[in-house]
Amino acid sequence: MAKPFTRRTVCVAALLGSTFLFGTGSAQAQPGAYPDKPIRMVLGFPPGGPTDIVARILGQKMSEALGQPVVVDNKPGVAGNIAAEMIARASADGYTILYNTSSITISPWVYQKVNFDPLKDFAPVALTAEMPLVLLANPSVQANTTAELVQKIKAATGKYNYGSSGTGAIEHLTSAQFVFSQGLQVTHIPYKGTAPALTDLIAGQTQFMLTTMNTAIPYVKDGRLRALGVTSLKRAPALPNVPTLAEAMKTDFASTAWQGIVVPAGTPADIVAKLNKVVNEVLKDPAVVQKLADQGVATLGGTPEQYKAFIQKEYARWQGVVKDSGAKSQ
């Protein structure tokens, strides 16, 4: 026989009901805030390269700000296309992001088949950094200036090779512009990233290359490679004694490498906004700014809308550069 309800029973039941209604119900309405697990930051170049260096510095600081690990995942190959294609197909939940370079706006014009659309498959988060490139030569070439390198190449037609992080990468296209502008006959050797390309340059398997400043500086300072020129219109503070290519060639030659963060298209706007906020905070951190400046890297930032407009502009610009240079995938 059921026990009769007493006043105390009714009060306890009401209290338990209230707890269920407002406690459990509230928990269901407010799931764990993003992020509640590690974030995978994919990049299309190997460890030790210019993209990897910056990505790891920013990723560490983002981890601290977000309260979850931001794990850098290197997926090198095809000038960053493999990584870009992965993100284009990834879940749009904010847990898989791409630390991209200008290659996402270059590759569609270089490769016959690219399985991503830079304007449709990604939601821009923020433009993070930019840096000039440096013209490097192996000391065995015995060239101290850009003009001397050009003279030596012309005196040994067809015997000089240059490397890059891959066909269609900004290193390749900037080099192709340089070679074309000087009327040089050289062979391009594409690698799966900047690090292996530099290894062969130091070993003398190639004779020169253009690569980003943050990667070049350590090898220039220890004498393993010689810096002949930089691709910014003004001399770089990190290498003040190295003239610009514009100075050396008496032209307006200029090219800078840029980086940023994008996520799969369809990622919720609030997640994009949170990532953007954190990235901008990290880019303003004095320690981060100084650490990157020492490597010749300038921190940028801005809104997702600004980065979207920038990508659109670069996409159109590189179409013309690729056409003029004749750079095509092999």
Secondary structure by P-SEA (a helix, b strand, c coil): ccccccaaaaaaaaaaaaaaacaaaaaaacccccccbbbbbbbccccccaaaaaaaaaaaaaaaaacccbbbbbbccccaaaaaaaaaacccccccccccccccccccccccccccccccccccccccbbbbbbbccccccccccaaaaaaaaaaccccbbbbccccccaaaaaaaaaaaaabbbbbbbbcccaaaaaaaaaaccccccccccccaaaaaaaccccccccccccccccccccccccccccccbbbbbbbbccccccccaaaaaaaaaaaaaaaacaaaaaaaaaacbbbbbbcaaaaaaaaaaaaaaaaaaaaaaccccc
